[in-house]
Amino acid sequence: MTQAQQLGPRQRALVEALRSGKYTQDTCQLRTTEGFCCLGVACDLYDPTKWVFAQEDEESDREWAFVITVIRERAWLPDKVREYYGFRTPTGEYNQEKFGRVQLSADNDRGVSFSAIADTIEAHASELFSEPL
């Protein structure tokens, strides 16, 4: 049996933020007017000044976009945020015994709590992250 990968300080900060109660959980977008997806929390920790309300660019009145370059990301981790945390994929893919390949973003959208997602991050760190960062 291989030893579980330890979380680095950035990854640990994400886990702590998910458990903190500071963020209201919502689904299907990184951020909405009602709250955040678990990956949206990662974006907010990376740089809370990068959010642009959709009315300023287009589409729905409840969506926010996370903008680092000219790309406006609403559902997946932007590359710079993914690299900052060391996520292997932009949706947080990992292997779950019951369901096979799953994603943190899909867990979030199915209503899995932030606290349970934090537990998943700790339990599957070596699958989620390329290295402790």
C-alpha positions in Angstrom: 0.0 0.0 0.0 1.4 3.4 -0.9 1.5 6.2 1.6 -1.1 9.0 1.0 0.3 12.2 -0.4 0.4 15.0 2.1 -1.2 18.3 1.2 1.0 21.4 0.7 0.1 24.8 2.3 -2.0 26.0 -0.7 -4.0 22.8 -0.8 -4.4 22.8 3.0 -5.7 26.4 2.8 -8.4 25.2 0.3 -9.4 22.3 2.6 -9.6 24.7 5.5 -11.7 27.3 3.5 -14.1 24.6 2.5 -14.6 23.6 6.2 -14.7 27.2 7.4 -18.3 28.1 6.8 -17.2 31.3 5.1 -18.5 30.2 1.7 -22.1 29.4 0.8 -22.3 26.4 -1.5 -24.0 26.6 -4.9 -23.9 24.4 -8.1 -23.1 24.4 -11.8 -20.8 27.5 -11.9 -17.6 28.5 -10.1 -19.6 31.3 -8.5 -23.2 32.6 -8.6 -25.0 35.3 -6.7 -26.0 32.6 -4.2 -22.6 31.1 -3.6 -19.6 29.1 -4.9 -18.7 25.7 -6.3 -15.9 24.0 -4.4 -13.6 24.9 -7.3 -14.9 28.5 -7.2 -13.6 28.6 -3.6 -10.2 27.7 -5.0 -10.4 30.6 -7.4 -11.5 33.0 -4.7 -8.5 32.0 -2.5 -6.2 32.4 -5.5 -7.3 36.0 -6.2 -10.7 37.4 -5.1 -10.2 40.4 -7.4 -10.5 38.4 -10.6 -14.3 37.9 -10.5 -16.4 39.8 -13.1 -20.2 39.8 -12.8 -21.9 38.3 -16.0 -24.0 41.4 -16.6 -20.7 43.2 -17.3 -20.0 40.7 -20.0 -23.1 38.6 -21.0 -25.6 35.8 -20.2 -27.3 35.1 -16.9 -27.9 37.5 -14.1 -26.7 35.0 -11.5 -23.3 34.1 -12.9 -19.9 35.4 -12.3 -16.8 34.7 -14.4 -13.3 34.3 -13.1 -11.0 36.2 -15.4 -7.2 35.9 -15.4 -6.5 36.4 -19.1 -9.1 37.2 -21.9 -10.7 33.8 -21.1 -13.7 34.0 -18.9 -14.1 30.8 -17.0 -17.4 29.9 -15.3 -17.3 26.1 -14.7 -13.7 24.8 -14.7 -10.5 25.9 -13.0 -8.5 28.3 -15.2 -5.1 26.9 -16.0 -3.2 29.3 -13.7 -5.4 28.4 -10.7 -5.1 24.7 -11.5 -1.3 25.0 -11.7 -1.2 27.1 -8.5 -2.8 24.3 -6.5 -1.3 21.4 -8.6 -4.6 20.0 -9.7 -4.1 17.4 -12.4 -7.4 18.3 -14.2 -9.6 21.4 -14.3 -12.6 19.6 -12.8 -10.7 17.8 -10.0 -10.9 14.2 -11.3 -10.2 11.3 -8.9 -11.1 7.6 -8.7 -14.0 6.6 -6.4 -14.5 2.9 -5.6 -18.3 3.0 -6.0 -18.6 5.2 -9.1 -15.2 5.0 -10.9 -13.7 8.2 -12.3 -15.5 11.2 -10.7 -14.9 14.9 -10.3 -15.0 17.3 -7.4 -17.1 19.6 -9.6 -19.7 16.8 -10.1 -19.6 15.9 -6.4 -20.4 19.6 -5.7 -23.2 19.7 -8.2 -24.7 16.5 -6.7 -25.0 18.2 -3.4 -22.0 16.7 -1.6 -21.2 19.2 1.2 -18.0 21.3 1.3 -16.9 19.5 4.4 -17.3 16.1 2.7 -15.4 17.5 -0.4 -12.6 18.6 1.9 -12.5 15.0 3.2 -12.3 13.7 -0.4 -9.4 16.1 -1.2 -7.5 14.8 1.8 -8.3 11.1 1.0 -7.4 11.4 -2.7 -4.7 14.0 -2.7 -2.3 11.9 -4.8 -4.9 11.5 -7.5 -6.0 15.1 -7.5 -2.7 16.9 -7.2 0.6 16.5 -9.1 2.6 17.4 -5.9 2.1 19.1 -2.5 1.9 22.9 -3.1 
